[in-house]
Amino acid sequence: MEEPCLGHTGAEAVLNLQSNSTIFIAYHPHFGSHDDIMLLELDEKLLPDVLHQRVVVRGQPDEDSVLCTQSKTYAIKFVGTSNSVFLVPPSDQSEFSDNTVENQQVVASVFKVAPGSMELTEVAPKLDKLKMLLFENPYRAEEDTEMEDLEAINKGLYKWDDLVDMVQASDDELRSGLQALSAVEIDGYWRVVDEKYMDMLLRMLLHSSVLNDWSLDALNEDEVVNVLQSDGFPCKLAEHCLHVYGNKVDSGCVWKLNERTVCVHFAREILRGEKRKMESFMEEWMRKIPEGMQASFDMLEGEVLTERHGVNTWVHAFSVSSLPSAPAERFSILFKERPKWEWKDLEPYIRDLNVPGLSLEGLLLKFTRRTQPTMDKQPVFSAR
């Protein structure tokens, strides 16, 4: 007959159970549902973060919670089990210290039967909410002068801690999202800057470069900021202009304007709110491009769409940055814009989609139907 395990109490008795051994189990005096205790199943790579308390659960009352590490976001899903999972407390827990029966035989006292566990699945961060929050109150030119009503100006603004509480994303993903939106921290609040204001800043920088004979490939940060400040722009916004439209040449304070970013800016300005004939658009675009820069229509991939009406080709703004990051919503908007897409037109609008565990090909299979009339033709995609 198998001998009962002796010498340990509580959970230790179970952990040290030898093969071909038995142990007595019993209901603990505090046995119950204990709804405040849940099992969490973890991938081994996440254990260090959890054990060292480097994770946080985020979500508003009307949202499904997510668990975030420093760099990733995980959906939390309850998975039930048909097996009985007994929870036995450690013997050193005084509130659960009754681990023996009258004849001094060692028992494992079960204080909860778990119906299942929580599982984690890596998901994309919910950054569409970040975009919505920041665009509630973009920074406008009026704020440079109308500073007497600080309470009204600060309404609808968000500090870092506010965004951490409201956006379901890890800290690293949140910072990347702020960078993608060209957000800037002003007086402790994270802001996006109004397009018209950014246009004023860029035009003033370009105008000053002509007056001061600056090279657009070697702009001195201190000189640029001082001149823009003398023209009435705050120092923070002057610096932000360089960050948005330029790249640092070295570790010092020399900047080079990014040709594509500047050219795309002026294309957006021309097409804002209207379609243009291709010839008219290209003519005005070339006039606006700063001297020394070379613009090509290829720069506008993911920014504009063209369509033919009779003998004319028309162009209109359709920026990937304005589209939602959720794949289902993204494809819905794309197919409202066009019922059918050739691959060369569709690819710029979906290559940024991030769905952990699902490739771009997988997204296409899930949301589109592919047809290809002949082998020498571009594949065409329509809604599934």
N, C-alpha and C positions, 0 to 999 in steps of 0.2 A: 504494500500500500504506500502511496506517495506521502512523504512527510511534509507537514506544513512549514512554510518559511518562518524562521525565528530570528530574533536579533535586531529587527528594524521595526519602525512604526510609521504610519502614514504613507505618504507618497514614496518614501525611501524604500519601504517594503516591496512596493511594486517595481521600482526601478532596479532593485537588486535581486529580483526574483530569478532563480536559476531554472534551467530547463528541467522538465519532469518534476517541478515543485508546484505546490499549491499554496494558496493564501485565503484566509477567510475575509469576506467582505460583509459590511453591514451598513445600514442607514446611519448616517451621522445625526446627532441630536439636532443639528441645524440644517438638516436636509430640506431642500425646497427648490423652487424654480430659479432663484437668484438671477433675475433678468438683467442685473447690472454686470454680469460676467459673461463674456463671449469668447469663444475660441477663434484664433486668427491663424490661418495657415500661411506660411511664408516661404518664399524661395530663399535658399541658403544665403544668396548674395545680399539679401535685405536684412539679415539678422544683425550685423553690426550696427546698422542705423537704428534699428528698433531697440536693441539692448542698451545703446548709448543715448537714447532719447533724442535722436536726430530726425524724427519724423513728426508730422503734425497732420491732424484731420481738419479739412477745410470744407466749408459749404454753408450756405444760408438755410434757414428753416424750410424753405420751399424747394431745396435742391437735394439731390442724392449726394451724400458725402463722398469725398475722395481723400486718399492718403497721399501726402507729398513728402518726398525726400528733398535733399538740397537741389536735385537736378531733374527729378521725374515725378509724374503724376500717375496715381493708380486708382482705378475704380474699385469700390468695395461691394462685393456681392455675397449674399448669404446663400449657402448651399446646404440643403438638408441631407441627412443620412438615415438609412433604414437600420443601421447598426446602433446598439446602445453604447454611448461613450460616457464612461464614468469619470467624474472629476474627484480626485482625492487630494486633500490639502497636505502640505508638508507637516512633519511632526513638530517643527519648531514654531508653528503658528499657534499661539496660546489660545486663541478663540476656537481652534479646531484641534485641541490637544487630547481629546478623549479617543484613544486608539486601541484600547484593550477591552476584552470582555472579562467576565468574572473569573474564569479559569486561567487568566493571564495569557491566553493564546493571542498571537499577533493578528490584528485585523486591519484591513484598509477601509476606512470609514468614508463612504461616498456621500458627498453633500450636494451633488448636482448631477443630473443626467443631461448631457448636451445633445440637443436635437440636430446639430449641424455645426458648421463653422463658417467664418468669413474668409473669402478668397480675394486675392488682389489680381487685377489685370491692368497692365500698363495702358494708358490712354493718352490722347493728345490733350494739352492744356486747353482750358476754356477761355481763350483769349478774345473771342468776340465780345465778351462782356467788358473786357478792358477797353476795347475800342469804343464801345457805347458810352462808358463812363467818362472817358477823356474828351469825347466829342460833345458832351453835354454843354461844356463851357470852354471853348478854345480861347487861347490868349489873343486878344485883338488890340489894335493900335490905340483904342480909347483908354486902355488901362495904363498907358504911359503918362497920361495927363490927368485922368479922373481918379485920383487916389484918395479922395476925401471919404468915400463910402466903402471902407474896407470890408465891412460885413456883407454888403451886397456883392462885392467883387468875389469874395471867398466862398460864396454860396455855390454848392455843386462842385467843389474842388476836393481833391483827394491827395492825402499824404501817402507815403510808402506803407505805413501800417494799415491805413484804410484799404488800400488795394490788396494787401496780403489777406485781409479779412474777407474781402468781397469777391476776389477772383480765384477760381479753382485752378491753381497752377503752382508749381514749385518756384522757389525764389529765383533760380537760374532762368527758368522759362519765363517768369514775369519780367525779369530784366531784358531778356531777348525780345519780348513783346513790346516793351517800352522803346527799345532801340529801333525796332521795325517800324514803329509809328512816328519815329523822329520826335519823341517826347523829350521834354527838358524839365528839370526841377527848378522852379522859381519860388523863392520865399518858402521853401519846404513843401510845396505842392507840385505834383507831376502834371504837366500841361502839354497839349499839342498846340501848335501855333497856327493861327488862321492863315489860309493860303494867300490871301491878299497882303497880309503883313509880311509873310516870307517873300512875296514878290517885291515888295518895297525894299526889303533888306538886300535882296540879291541885286536889284537894279542900282541901288545906291553903291553897293560894293563895286559893281562893274563900272559905274560912272566915276567913282573915286580912283579906280585903277587906271583909267584913261588920264584923269587930271594929274595923278601923281606918278605916271609912267611905271606902274607896277606890272610885273610879269605875272600872269595868271597861273604860271607853273611854280612860282616862288613868292608867295604872299607871306609877309611877316605878320604874325598874329598880333603883336603889340601895336604895330602901325595901323592895321585894319581896324582893330577894336577902338583905338583912340579916335580915328577919323569918324567911324560910325557913331561913336558916343557924341562927338562934337556936332553931328547931324541930328541928335536927339534920340538916338536909340540906346536903350539900357545895355550895360556891359554884358549881362548874361545873354541877351538876345543877339548881340554882335558876335559873341563867341559861338552861339548856337548856329548862326548862319554858316560859319566855317565848317562846323561839324556836319551839317546837313549837305552842303554842296561841295565840300572838299575832302581831301585826304592829307594826312600829315606826311611830309616828305621824309622827315627823320624824327629822332627822339626830341628834337628841339621845338621851336615854335614856327616852323616854316610849313606852309600849306600849299597844295596844288588843287585848283578847282577840278572836280570830276566832270569830264566832258559829257558823258552820257547823262548824268544827273541834271546838269544845267540845261542840256538840249531837251530832255523830257519835260522839265519845268516849263519851258516856253511853249512846247507843243500842247501841254495841258491848258495853259493860259489861252491859247488861240481857240481851242476846241471846247472850252467850258460852256456847256449848255447848248451847243449847236453843231450841226453837221456842216462840213465844208467840201466843196469840190477839191479833188486831189491837187490839181494844178494851183488853185488859189491858196490852199493850205501850205503847200511846199514853198511857194513864193514868199508868203508872209513869214513862214518859219525860218527860212534862210536869212531873211532880213533881220530877225531878232537874235539870231545866234551871235555870240560875241566873236569879234575878230580873232582869228587864229584857231578857232574850234571848227571841226569838221562834223557836220550832222549827216546821218544816213537814216533812211526809213527803218532799217533793221533795228535801230535803237528803240523803236516804239513797240517792240514785241511785248505783248501782255499789257499794253497801254491803249491801243487803238484797234478798231476794226474797220475794214473796208467793205463796200458793197457796190455792185454795178447796177446802174439804172440806165438802160439804153446804151449810149456811147460814153456816158460819163461814169467815173469812179468817184464815190463819195467816201469820206473818212469821218469817223466820230469817236469820241473818247469812250473807252470801256476798260477801266483799269482793274487788274487783278487785286490790287490793294483794297478795293472797295467791296470785294466779295467775301462772304462768310467763310470761316475755316472748316465748318462741319461739312463733310462730303455730300450728304444728302441735300442740304440747302444749297451748296455750291452748284451741283449738277442741275438742280431745279431751276436756278436763275440762268444758268448757261443755256438750257434748252428752251427757256422762255425768250431769250435773246435770239437764238437760232435753233430751229428744230433739227438741223443737221450740221455737223461740224466735220471738216476735213482735219486730219491729224495735225498738220502743220499749224492750223489755227487754234486747235483745242489744247495742244500740249502746253503752251505758255500759261494757260489758265488753270492747270491742275497739277503741275509738277511740284508746287509748294505744299500740296496737301500732305499732312502728316498723320498717318494712322498706324500706330505700332502694331507689328505683326501682319500688316497688309500692304503689299507692294502696289505700285502704280497700275500694273497689269491686273491685279486683283480688284482694284477700285473700278477699272473699266469694265471688267466682267460683271461686277455687282450692279453698276448703275447705267450701263450703256449697252446698246446693240451695235455690233460692227458689221458693216457690209463693204465689199470691195468688188465693184463690177468686173474689173479685169485686173490681171496681175501688175500691169504697168500703171494703174490708177492709184491715187491716194486712198487709203481706207477712210470710210465715212462712218461717223458715230451719231446715233440717235438715242432718245430716251428709252430705257427698258420698261 
